[in-house]
């Protein structure tokens, strides 16, 4: 389930997924788009869905020597408000901590 936030009348979404080929968690930031009008009658339905990601943080969780990175995926210019960027980076930092903690439990010497 994506996390949604509104800022200055625009909606943004952060969602997490695992990229198996990269052995990494991805945290994506996108501008949220309205959910289909036909969903309005469905209980507990979100009013917005993630759009196409324009920032993707890749957080490796198998190799402690690989650093997290942020990738920009956009053909258009996106202006990201400071508060939204902070929110996104807080989500990324939280995922980095979870991955490092899990790796430390598996191999305490792997995380320095």
N, CA, C and O atoms as a printed pandas DataFrame, in Angstrom:
     atom_number atom_name residue_name chain_id  residue_number  x_coord  y_coord  z_coord
0              1         N          UNK        A               1    0.843   -1.168    0.000
1              2        CA          UNK        A               1    0.000    0.000    0.000
2              3         C          UNK        A               1    0.899    1.246    0.000
3              4         O          UNK        A               1    1.765    1.383    0.865
4              5         N          UNK        A               2    0.702    2.132   -0.943
5              6        CA          UNK        A               2    1.545    3.333   -0.982
6              7         C          UNK        A               2    1.211    4.286    0.162
7              8         O          UNK        A               2    0.104    4.283    0.701
8              9         N          UNK        A               3    2.191    5.089    0.509
9             10        CA          UNK        A               3    1.967    6.162    1.470
10            11         C          UNK        A               3    1.715    7.418    0.648
11            12         O          UNK        A               3    2.437    7.705   -0.307
12            13         N          UNK        A               4    0.683    8.162    1.031
13            14        CA          UNK        A               4    0.286    9.340    0.271
14            15         C          UNK        A               4    0.445   10.592    1.116
15            16         O          UNK        A               4    0.281   10.558    2.336
16            17         N          UNK        A               5    0.766   11.697    0.456
17            18        CA          UNK        A               5    0.881   12.972    1.151
18            19         C          UNK        A               5    0.450   14.078    0.191
19            20         O          UNK        A               5    0.747   14.037   -1.003
20            21         N          UNK        A               6   -0.241   15.046    0.727
21            22        CA          UNK        A               6   -0.644   16.220   -0.050
22            23         C          UNK        A               6    0.216   17.401    0.360
23            24         O          UNK        A               6    0.526   17.579    1.538
24            25         N          UNK        A               7    0.596   18.200   -0.615
25            26        CA          UNK        A               7    1.376   19.415   -0.336
26            27         C          UNK        A               7    0.998   20.459   -1.378
27            28         O          UNK        A               7    1.132   20.232   -2.580
28            29         N          UNK        A               8    0.527   21.597   -0.904
29            30        CA          UNK        A               8    0.175   22.724   -1.772
30            31         C          UNK        A               8   -0.778   22.307   -2.896
31            32         O          UNK        A               8   -0.639   22.746   -4.037
32            33         N          UNK        A               9   -1.733   21.465   -2.560
33            34        CA          UNK        A               9   -2.750   21.058   -3.524
34            35         C          UNK        A               9   -2.342   19.938   -4.464
35            36         O          UNK        A               9   -3.141   19.523   -5.304
36            37         N          UNK        A              10   -1.134   19.443   -4.346
37            38        CA          UNK        A              10   -0.677   18.323   -5.179
38            39         C          UNK        A              10   -0.520   17.101   -4.296
39            40         O          UNK        A              10   -0.245   17.214   -3.101
40            41         N          UNK        A              11   -0.695   15.946   -4.885
41            42        CA          UNK        A              11   -0.604   14.693   -4.141
42            43         C          UNK        A              11    0.635   13.922   -4.594
43            44         O          UNK        A              11    0.960   13.869   -5.780
44            45         N          UNK        A              12    1.312   13.329   -3.615
45            46        CA          UNK        A              12    2.525   12.558   -3.875
46            47         C          UNK        A              12    2.381   11.181   -3.242
47            48         O          UNK        A              12    1.638   10.996   -2.279
48            49         N          UNK        A              13    3.104   10.223   -3.802
49            50        CA          UNK        A              13    3.057    8.854   -3.281
50            51         C          UNK        A              13    4.472    8.317   -3.134
51            52         O          UNK        A              13    5.352    8.584   -3.951
52            53         N          UNK        A              14    4.661    7.553   -2.066
53            54        CA          UNK        A              14    5.895    6.791   -1.868
54            55         C          UNK        A              14    5.470    5.337   -1.761
55            56         O          UNK        A              14    4.561    4.992   -1.005
56            57         N          UNK        A              15    6.139    4.497   -2.526
57            58        CA          UNK        A              15    5.871    3.065   -2.400
58            59         C          UNK        A              15    7.176    2.294   -2.417
59            60         O          UNK        A              15    8.182    2.729   -2.978
60            61         N          UNK        A              16    7.122    1.135   -1.781
61            62        CA          UNK        A              16    8.286    0.267   -1.611
62            63         C          UNK        A              16    8.060   -1.014   -2.408
63            64         O          UNK        A              16    6.946   -1.536   -2.454
64            65         N          UNK        A              17    9.115   -1.511   -3.029
65            66        CA          UNK        A              17    9.043   -2.841   -3.639
66            67         C          UNK        A              17   10.448   -3.434   -3.681
67            68         O          UNK        A              17   11.449   -2.721   -3.608
68            69         N          UNK        A              18   10.490   -4.738   -3.799
69            70        CA          UNK        A              18   11.778   -5.421   -3.849
70            71         C          UNK        A              18   12.123   -5.729   -5.300
71            72         O          UNK        A              18   11.308   -6.291   -6.031
72            73         N          UNK        A              19   13.331   -5.360   -5.714
73            74        CA          UNK        A              19   13.825   -5.646   -7.066
74            75         C          UNK        A              19   14.749   -6.857   -6.980
75            76         O          UNK        A              19   15.931   -6.731   -6.658
76            77         N          UNK        A              20   14.205   -8.009   -7.265
77            78        CA          UNK        A              20   14.950   -9.258   -7.136
78            79         C          UNK        A              20   16.239   -9.279   -7.958
79            80         O          UNK        A              20   17.265   -9.726   -7.446
80            81         N          UNK        A              21   16.230   -8.814   -9.210
81            82        CA          UNK        A              21   17.492   -8.864   -9.974
82            83         C          UNK        A              21   18.611   -8.033   -9.353
83            84         O          UNK        A              21   19.789   -8.337   -9.538
84            85         N          UNK        A              22   18.243   -6.985   -8.616
85            86        CA          UNK        A              22   19.244   -6.115   -7.996
86            87         C          UNK        A              22   19.534   -6.479   -6.548
87            88         O          UNK        A              22   20.425   -5.893   -5.933
88            89         N          UNK        A              23   18.789   -7.447   -5.989
89            90        CA          UNK        A              23   18.894   -7.754   -4.554
90            91         C          UNK        A              23   18.815   -6.461   -3.754
91            92         O          UNK        A              23   19.675   -6.177   -2.920
92            93         N          UNK        A              24   17.765   -5.681   -4.021
93            94        CA          UNK        A              24   17.654   -4.373   -3.386
94            95         C          UNK        A              24   16.192   -3.970   -3.213
95            96         O          UNK        A              24   15.314   -4.360   -3.983
96            97         N          UNK        A              25   15.971   -3.180   -2.178
97            98        CA          UNK        A              25   14.672   -2.547   -1.986
98            99         C          UNK        A              25   14.663   -1.255   -2.772
99           100         O          UNK        A              25   15.677   -0.561   -2.852
100          101         N          UNK        A              26   13.527   -0.933   -3.349
101          102        CA          UNK        A              26   13.358    0.327   -4.061
102          103         C          UNK        A              26   12.287    1.144   -3.353
103          104         O          UNK        A              26   11.231    0.631   -2.982
104          105         N          UNK        A              27   12.580    2.408   -3.178
105          106        CA          UNK        A              27   11.625    3.348   -2.616
106          107         C          UNK        A              27   11.371    4.368   -3.722
107          108         O          UNK        A              27   12.289    5.055   -4.170
108          109         N          UNK        A              28   10.119    4.458   -4.156
109          110        CA          UNK        A              28    9.783    5.296   -5.300
110          111         C          UNK        A              28    8.949    6.502   -4.877
111          112         O          UNK        A              28    8.042    6.386   -4.052
112          113         N          UNK        A              29    9.267    7.659   -5.453
113          114        CA          UNK        A              29    8.471    8.863   -5.263
114          115         C          UNK        A              29    7.814    9.208   -6.584
115          116         O          UNK        A              29    8.466    9.251   -7.628
116          117         N          UNK        A              30    6.508    9.455   -6.524
117          118        CA          UNK        A              30    5.779    9.851   -7.725
118          119         C          UNK        A              30    4.720   10.875   -7.351
119          120         O          UNK        A              30    4.378   11.043   -6.181
120          121         N          UNK        A              31    4.214   11.545   -8.359
121          122        CA          UNK        A              31    3.036   12.369   -8.138
122          123         C          UNK        A              31    1.852   11.426   -8.207
123          124         O          UNK        A              31    1.732   10.635   -9.142
124          125         N          UNK        A              32    0.985   11.511   -7.227
125          126        CA          UNK        A              32   -0.166   10.607   -7.183
126          127         C          UNK        A              32   -1.234   11.088   -8.167
127          128         O          UNK        A              32   -1.396   12.287   -8.394
128          129         N          UNK        A              33   -1.944   10.144   -8.733
129          130        CA          UNK        A              33   -3.014   10.439   -9.681
130          131         C          UNK        A              33   -4.342   10.000   -9.064
131          132         O          UNK        A              33   -4.376    9.074   -8.255
132          133         N          UNK        A              34   -5.425   10.659   -9.443
133          134        CA          UNK        A              34   -6.719   10.252   -8.880
134          135         C          UNK        A              34   -7.058    8.806   -9.216
135          136         O          UNK        A              34   -6.790    8.330  -10.319
136          137         N          UNK        A              35   -7.645    8.125   -8.257
137          138        CA          UNK        A              35   -8.133    6.760   -8.493
138          139         C          UNK        A              35   -9.332    6.844   -9.438
139          140         O          UNK        A              35   -9.988    7.882   -9.521
140          141         N          UNK        A              36   -9.615    5.761  -10.143
141          142        CA          UNK        A              36  -10.783    5.778  -11.042
142          143         C          UNK        A              36  -12.063    6.137  -10.285
143          144         O          UNK        A              36  -12.264    5.718   -9.145
144          145         N          UNK        A              37  -12.914    6.913  -10.934
145          146        CA          UNK        A              37  -14.176    7.335  -10.311
146          147         C          UNK        A              37  -15.031    6.136   -9.914
147          148         O          UNK        A              37  -15.793    6.213   -8.950
148          149         N          UNK        A              38  -14.914    5.042  -10.639
149          150        CA          UNK        A              38  -15.709    3.849  -10.333
150          151         C          UNK        A              38  -15.343    3.244   -8.975
151          152         O          UNK        A              38  -16.105    2.440   -8.438
152          153         N          UNK        A              39  -14.198    3.615   -8.415
153          154        CA          UNK        A              39  -13.778    3.099   -7.120
154          155         C          UNK        A              39  -14.430    3.841   -5.958
155          156         O          UNK        A              39  -14.336    3.397   -4.814
156          157         N          UNK        A              40  -15.085    4.956   -6.237
157          158        CA          UNK        A              40  -15.627    5.809   -5.177
158          159         C          UNK        A              40  -16.607    5.077   -4.265
159          160         O          UNK        A              40  -16.719    5.413   -3.086
160          161         N          UNK        A              41  -17.311    4.093   -4.787
161          162        CA          UNK        A              41  -18.312    3.373   -3.996
162          163         C          UNK        A              41  -17.717    2.215   -3.194
163          164         O          UNK        A              41  -18.417    1.600   -2.390
164          165         N          UNK        A              42  -16.448    1.916   -3.401
165          166        CA          UNK        A              42  -15.805    0.792   -2.724
166          167         C          UNK        A              42  -15.289    1.259   -1.368
167          168         O          UNK        A              42  -14.516    2.214   -1.303
168          169         N          UNK        A              43  -15.702    0.602   -0.281
169          170        CA          UNK        A              43  -15.230    1.020    1.055
170          171         C          UNK        A              43  -13.711    0.898    1.204
171          172         O          UNK        A              43  -13.091   -0.001    0.635
172          173         N          UNK        A              44  -13.132    1.802    1.964
173          174        CA          UNK        A              44  -11.701    1.809    2.302
174          175         C          UNK        A              44  -10.789    1.941    1.084
175          176         O          UNK        A              44   -9.644    1.489    1.121
176          177         N          UNK        A              45  -11.271    2.543    0.028
177          178        CA          UNK        A              45  -10.462    2.731   -1.167
178          179         C          UNK        A              45   -9.719    4.059   -1.083
179          180         O          UNK        A              45  -10.273    5.059   -0.625
180          181         N          UNK        A              46   -8.482    4.066   -1.520
181          182        CA          UNK        A              46   -7.693    5.297   -1.507
182          183         C          UNK        A              46   -8.142    6.207   -2.648
183          184         O          UNK        A              46   -8.506    5.723   -3.719
184          185         N          UNK        A              47   -8.120    7.519   -2.427
185          186        CA          UNK        A              47   -8.558    8.435   -3.479
186          187         C          UNK        A              47   -7.499    8.694   -4.551
187          188         O          UNK        A              47   -7.808    9.212   -5.624
188          189         N          UNK        A              48   -6.248    8.332   -4.254
189          190        CA          UNK        A              48   -5.159    8.539   -5.214
190          191         C          UNK        A              48   -4.285    7.290   -5.283
191          192         O          UNK        A              48   -4.191    6.514   -4.333
192          193         N          UNK        A              49   -3.653    7.126   -6.435
193          194        CA          UNK        A              49   -2.738    6.011   -6.690
194          195         C          UNK        A              49   -1.387    6.567   -7.124
195          196         O          UNK        A              49   -1.322    7.678   -7.651
196          197         N          UNK        A              50   -0.313    5.821   -6.913
197          198        CA          UNK        A              50    0.990    6.298   -7.386
198          199         C          UNK        A              50    0.994    6.441   -8.904
199          200         O          UNK        A              50    0.425    5.619   -9.622
200          201         N          UNK        A              51    1.635    7.484   -9.369
201          202        CA          UNK        A              51    1.856    7.656  -10.800
202          203         C          UNK        A              51    3.206    7.053  -11.159
203          204         O          UNK        A              51    3.748    6.222  -10.430
204          205         N          UNK        A              52    3.736    7.485  -12.289
205          206        CA          UNK        A              52    5.063    7.005  -12.710
206          207         C          UNK        A              52    6.124    7.597  -11.784
207          208         O          UNK        A              52    6.134    8.802  -11.535
208          209         N          UNK        A              53    7.004    6.754  -11.283
209          210        CA          UNK        A              53    8.051    7.197  -10.354
210          211         C          UNK        A              53    9.027    8.124  -11.065
211          212         O          UNK        A              53    9.450    7.855  -12.190
212          213         N          UNK        A              54    9.382    9.230  -10.389
213          214        CA          UNK        A              54   10.412   10.101  -10.939
214          215         C          UNK        A              54   11.676   10.114  -10.088
215          216         O          UNK        A              54   12.718   10.586  -10.544
216          217         N          UNK        A              55   11.604    9.605   -8.861
217          218        CA          UNK        A              55   12.793    9.360   -8.044
218          219         C          UNK        A              55   12.699    7.947   -7.502
219          220         O          UNK        A              55   11.653    7.532   -7.002
220          221         N          UNK        A              56   13.798    7.209   -7.604
221          222        CA          UNK        A              56   13.831    5.844   -7.084
222          223         C          UNK        A              56   15.122    5.668   -6.291
223          224         O          UNK        A              56   16.220    5.794   -6.833
224          225         N          UNK        A              57   14.974    5.378   -5.012
225          226        CA          UNK        A              57   16.135    5.051   -4.185
226          227         C          UNK        A              57   16.292    3.537   -4.226
227          228         O          UNK        A              57   15.325    2.801   -4.032
228          229         N          UNK        A              58   17.503    3.081   -4.478
229          230        CA          UNK        A              58   17.813    1.653   -4.537
230          231         C          UNK        A              58   18.702    1.333   -3.349
231          232         O          UNK        A              58   19.789    1.890   -3.197
232          233         N          UNK        A              59   18.219    0.420   -2.505
233          234        CA          UNK        A              59   18.899    0.096   -1.254
234          235         C          UNK        A              59   19.276   -1.383   -1.254
235          236         O          UNK        A              59   18.437   -2.234   -0.961
236          237         N          UNK        A              60   20.529   -1.696   -1.581
237          238        CA          UNK        A              60   20.966   -3.097   -1.582
238          239         C          UNK        A              60   20.855   -3.698   -0.184
239          240         O          UNK        A              60   21.202   -3.052    0.805
240          241         N          UNK        A              61   20.373   -4.931   -0.106
241          242        CA          UNK        A              61   20.245   -5.565    1.215
242          243         C          UNK        A              61   20.977   -6.896    1.308
243          244         O          UNK        A              61   20.798   -7.635    2.276
244          245         N          UNK        A              62   21.796   -7.207    0.314
245          246        CA          UNK        A              62   22.561   -8.454    0.342
246          247         C          UNK        A              62   24.061   -8.213    0.446
247          248         O          UNK        A              62   24.784   -9.056    0.977
248          249         N          UNK        A              63   24.537   -7.083   -0.050
249          250        CA          UNK        A              63   25.964   -6.786   -0.088
250          251         C          UNK        A              63   26.230   -5.507    0.704
251          252         O          UNK        A              63   25.857   -4.423    0.254
252          253         N          UNK        A              64   26.865   -5.607    1.873
253          254        CA          UNK        A              64   27.095   -4.423    2.703
254          255         C          UNK        A              64   28.057   -3.413    2.071
255          256         O          UNK        A              64   28.139   -2.276    2.536
256          257         N          UNK        A              65   28.780   -3.805    1.029
257          258        CA          UNK        A              65   29.706   -2.889    0.380
258          259         C          UNK        A              65   29.022   -1.974   -0.636
259          260         O          UNK        A              65   29.605   -0.976   -1.060
260          261         N          UNK        A              66   27.802   -2.304   -1.023
261          262        CA          UNK        A              66   27.079   -1.475   -1.984
262          263         C          UNK        A              66   26.319   -0.374   -1.246
263          264         O          UNK        A              66   25.644   -0.631   -0.249
264          265         N          UNK        A              67   26.439    0.839   -1.744
265          266        CA          UNK        A              67   25.778    1.986   -1.127
266          267         C          UNK        A              67   24.392    2.194   -1.724
267          268         O          UNK        A              67   24.164    1.880   -2.893
268          269         N          UNK        A              68   23.468    2.720   -0.929
269          270        CA          UNK        A              68   22.179    3.133   -1.491
270          271         C          UNK        A              68   22.409    4.266   -2.497
271          272         O          UNK        A              68   23.319    5.080   -2.335
272          273         N          UNK        A              69   21.586    4.303   -3.515
273          274        CA          UNK        A              69   21.677    5.346   -4.537
274          275         C          UNK        A              69   20.284    5.875   -4.838
275          276         O          UNK        A              69   19.283    5.209   -4.573
276          277         N          UNK        A              70   20.231    7.073   -5.392
277          278        CA          UNK        A              70   18.963    7.656   -5.829
278          279         C          UNK        A              70   19.059    7.876   -7.327
279          280         O          UNK        A              70   20.008    8.485   -7.820
280          281         N          UNK        A              71   18.067    7.374   -8.041
281          282        CA          UNK        A              71   18.018    7.482   -9.499
282          283         C          UNK        A              71   16.893    8.437   -9.891
283          284         O          UNK        A              71   15.811    8.414   -9.306
284          285         N          UNK        A              72   17.162    9.267  -10.879
285          286        CA          UNK        A              72   16.149   10.188  -11.394
286          287         C          UNK        A              72   15.605    9.584  -12.681
287          288         O          UNK        A              72   16.356    9.312  -13.617
288          289         N          UNK        A              73   14.290    9.377  -12.717
289          290        CA          UNK        A              73   13.620    8.793  -13.879
290          291         C          UNK        A              73   12.591    9.789  -14.388
291          292         O          UNK        A              73   11.447    9.788  -13.933
292          293         N          UNK        A              74   12.985   10.631  -15.321
293          294        CA          UNK        A              74   12.038   11.609  -15.809
294          295         C          UNK        A              74   12.502   12.196  -17.130
295          296         O          UNK        A              74   13.681   12.491  -17.324
296          297         N          UNK        A              75   11.555   12.357  -18.020
297          298        CA          UNK        A              75   11.841   13.064  -19.266
298          299         C          UNK        A              75   11.406   14.514  -19.131
299          300         O          UNK        A              75   11.867   15.384  -19.870
300          301         N          UNK        A              76   10.510   14.766  -18.175
301          302        CA          UNK        A              76   10.011   16.103  -17.919
302          303         C          UNK        A              76   10.643   16.652  -16.653
303          304         O          UNK        A              76   11.148   15.899  -15.821
304          305         N          UNK        A              77   10.611   17.958  -16.517
305          306        CA          UNK        A              77   11.098   18.578  -15.297
306          307         C          UNK        A              77   10.062   18.402  -14.194
307          308         O          UNK        A              77    8.870   18.619  -14.412
308          309         N          UNK        A              78   10.516   18.014  -13.024
309          310        CA          UNK        A              78    9.648   17.895  -11.857
310          311         C          UNK        A              78   10.198   18.807  -10.779
311          312         O          UNK        A              78   11.386   18.765  -10.458
312          313         N          UNK        A              79    9.337   19.619  -10.231
313          314        CA          UNK        A              79    9.713   20.446   -9.095
314          315         C          UNK        A              79    9.212   19.725   -7.864
315          316         O          UNK        A              79    8.015   19.481   -7.715
316          317         N          UNK        A              80   10.137   19.386   -6.983
317          318        CA          UNK        A              80    9.787   18.641   -5.775
318          319         C          UNK        A              80    9.897   19.596   -4.592
319          320         O          UNK        A              80   10.986   20.080   -4.284
320          321         N          UNK        A              81    8.785   19.866   -3.933
321          322        CA          UNK        A              81    8.852   20.749   -2.766
322          323         C          UNK        A              81    9.777   20.171   -1.695
323          324         O          UNK        A              81    9.896   18.955   -1.542
324          325         N          UNK        A              82   10.419   21.058   -0.970
325          326        CA          UNK        A              82   11.365   20.670    0.059
326          327         C          UNK        A              82   10.751   19.688    1.055
327          328         O          UNK        A              82   11.383   18.685    1.387
328          329         N          UNK        A              83    9.542   19.948    1.536
329          330        CA          UNK        A              83    8.897   19.067    2.519
330          331         C          UNK        A              83    8.656   17.672    1.945
331          332         O          UNK        A              83    8.764   16.679    2.665
332          333         N          UNK        A              84    8.332   17.591    0.669
333          334        CA          UNK        A              84    8.115   16.281    0.038
334          335         C          UNK        A              84    9.448   15.556   -0.111
335          336         O          UNK        A              84    9.523   14.346    0.100
336          337         N          UNK        A              85   10.494   16.283   -0.469
337          338        CA          UNK        A              85   11.820   15.659   -0.587
338          339         C          UNK        A              85   12.288   15.156    0.770
339          340         O          UNK        A              85   12.854   14.067    0.858
340          341         N          UNK        A              86   12.063   15.925    1.826
341          342        CA          UNK        A              86   12.427   15.473    3.178
342          343         C          UNK        A              86   11.657   14.214    3.546
343          344         O          UNK        A              86   12.231   13.261    4.072
344          345         N          UNK        A              87   10.356   14.209    3.269
345          346        CA          UNK        A              87    9.509   13.044    3.557
346          347         C          UNK        A              87   10.040   11.813    2.825
347          348         O          UNK        A              87   10.167   10.739    3.413
348          349         N          UNK        A              88   10.351   11.979    1.530
349          350        CA          UNK        A              88   10.882   10.872    0.737
350          351         C          UNK        A              88   12.200   10.371    1.331
351          352         O          UNK        A              88   12.382    9.166    1.506
352          353         N          UNK        A              89   13.114   11.285    1.641
353          354        CA          UNK        A              89   14.416   10.882    2.169
354          355         C          UNK        A              89   14.294   10.256    3.554
355          356         O          UNK        A              89   15.100    9.394    3.906
356          357         N          UNK        A              90   13.304   10.668    4.350
357          358        CA          UNK        A              90   13.054    9.999    5.631
358          359         C          UNK        A              90   12.618    8.554    5.406
359          360         O          UNK        A              90   13.022    7.655    6.143
360          361         N          UNK        A              91   11.798    8.338    4.393
361          362        CA          UNK        A              91   11.376    6.982    4.049
362          363         C          UNK        A              91   12.574    6.145    3.595
363          364         O          UNK        A              91   12.709    4.978    3.964
364          365         N          UNK        A              92   13.441    6.763    2.787
365          366        CA          UNK        A              92   14.652    6.076    2.308
366          367         C          UNK        A              92   15.558    5.739    3.489
367          368         O          UNK        A              92   16.040    4.612    3.599
368          369         N          UNK        A              93   15.790    6.711    4.373
369          370        CA          UNK        A              93   16.662    6.486    5.531
370          371         C          UNK        A              93   16.117    5.368    6.412
371          372         O          UNK        A              93   16.886    4.553    6.922
372          373         N          UNK        A              94   14.812    5.321    6.594
373          374        CA          UNK        A              94   14.205    4.251    7.381
374          375         C          UNK        A              94   14.430    2.888    6.751
375          376         O          UNK        A              94   14.696    1.914    7.455
376          377         N          UNK        A              95   14.326    2.811    5.422
377          378        CA          UNK        A              95   14.542    1.541    4.736
378          379         C          UNK        A              95   16.004    1.128    4.810
379          380         O          UNK        A              95   16.305   -0.055    4.967
380          381         N          UNK        A              96   16.919    2.093    4.698
381          382        CA          UNK        A              96   18.353    1.795    4.832
382          383         C          UNK        A              96   18.618    1.203    6.219
383          384         O          UNK        A              96   19.329    0.206    6.342
384          385         N          UNK        A              97   18.052    1.810    7.252
385          386        CA          UNK        A              97   18.244    1.305    8.622
386          387         C          UNK        A              97   17.697   -0.107    8.775
387          388         O          UNK        A              97   18.340   -0.958    9.389
388          389         N          UNK        A              98   16.507   -0.364    8.217
389          390        CA          UNK        A              98   15.924   -1.714    8.315
390          391         C          UNK        A              98   16.792   -2.745    7.598
391          392         O          UNK        A              98   16.998   -3.847    8.107
392          393         N          UNK        A              99   17.299   -2.392    6.425
393          394        CA          UNK        A              99   18.142   -3.329    5.675
394          395         C          UNK        A              99   19.451   -3.602    6.410
395          396         O          UNK        A              99   19.898   -4.747    6.480
396          397         N          UNK        A             100   20.056   -2.569    6.949
397          398        CA          UNK        A             100   21.324   -2.747    7.675
398          399         C          UNK        A             100   21.121   -3.535    8.962
399          400         O          UNK        A             100   21.966   -4.351    9.332
400          401         N          UNK        A             101   20.010   -3.296    9.641
401          402        CA          UNK        A             101   19.725   -4.045   10.869
402          403         C          UNK        A             101   19.514   -5.524   10.556
403          404         O          UNK        A             101   19.992   -6.390   11.289
404          405         N          UNK        A             102   18.804   -5.811    9.475
405          406        CA          UNK        A             102   18.569   -7.206    9.090
406          407         C          UNK        A             102   19.883   -7.878    8.696
407          408         O          UNK        A             102   20.127   -9.031    9.051
408          409         N          UNK        A             103   20.726   -7.151    7.962
409          410        CA          UNK        A             103   22.011   -7.710    7.563
410          411         C          UNK        A             103   22.895   -7.948    8.780
411          412         O          UNK        A             103   23.602   -8.954    8.843
412          413         N          UNK        A             104   22.863   -7.036    9.746
413          414        CA          UNK        A             104   23.669   -7.186   10.967
414          415         C          UNK        A             104   23.220   -8.396   11.775
415          416         O          UNK        A             104   24.043   -9.052   12.414
416          417         N          UNK        A             105   21.929   -8.700   11.756
417          418        CA          UNK        A             105   21.443   -9.883   12.471
418          419         C          UNK        A             105   21.945  -11.157   11.807
419          420         O          UNK        A             105   22.289  -12.127   12.482
420          421         N          UNK        A             106   21.982  -11.145   10.480
421          422        CA          UNK        A             106   22.447  -12.321    9.752
422          423         C          UNK        A             106   23.957  -12.515    9.875
423          424         O          UNK        A             106   24.445  -13.633   10.042
424          425         N          UNK        A             107   24.690  -11.390    9.788
425          426        CA          UNK        A             107   26.154  -11.442    9.832
426          427         C          UNK        A             107   26.667  -10.185   10.532
427          428         O          UNK        A             107   26.885   -9.172    9.869
428          429         N          UNK        A             108   26.864  -10.218   11.840
429          430        CA          UNK        A             108   27.265   -9.023   12.594
430          431         C          UNK        A             108   28.559   -8.385   12.098
431          432         O          UNK        A             108   28.746   -7.183   12.290
432          433         N          UNK        A             109   29.448   -9.131   11.474
433          434        CA          UNK        A             109   30.701   -8.567   10.985
434          435         C          UNK        A             109   30.549   -7.889    9.628
435          436         O          UNK        A             109   31.445   -7.168    9.191
436          437         N          UNK        A             110   29.406   -8.119    8.951
437          438        CA          UNK        A             110   29.225   -7.568    7.601
438          439         C          UNK        A             110   28.963   -6.068    7.609
439          440         O          UNK        A             110   29.357   -5.373    6.672
440          441         N          UNK        A             111   28.313   -5.560    8.639
441          442        CA          UNK        A             111   27.973   -4.147    8.701
442          443         C          UNK        A             111   28.914   -3.470    9.676
443          444         O          UNK        A             111   28.951   -3.804   10.860
444          445         N          UNK        A             112   29.677   -2.508    9.159
445          446        CA          UNK        A             112   30.680   -1.872    9.991
446          447         C          UNK        A             112   30.277   -0.619   10.517
447          448         O          UNK        A             112   31.040    0.022   11.240
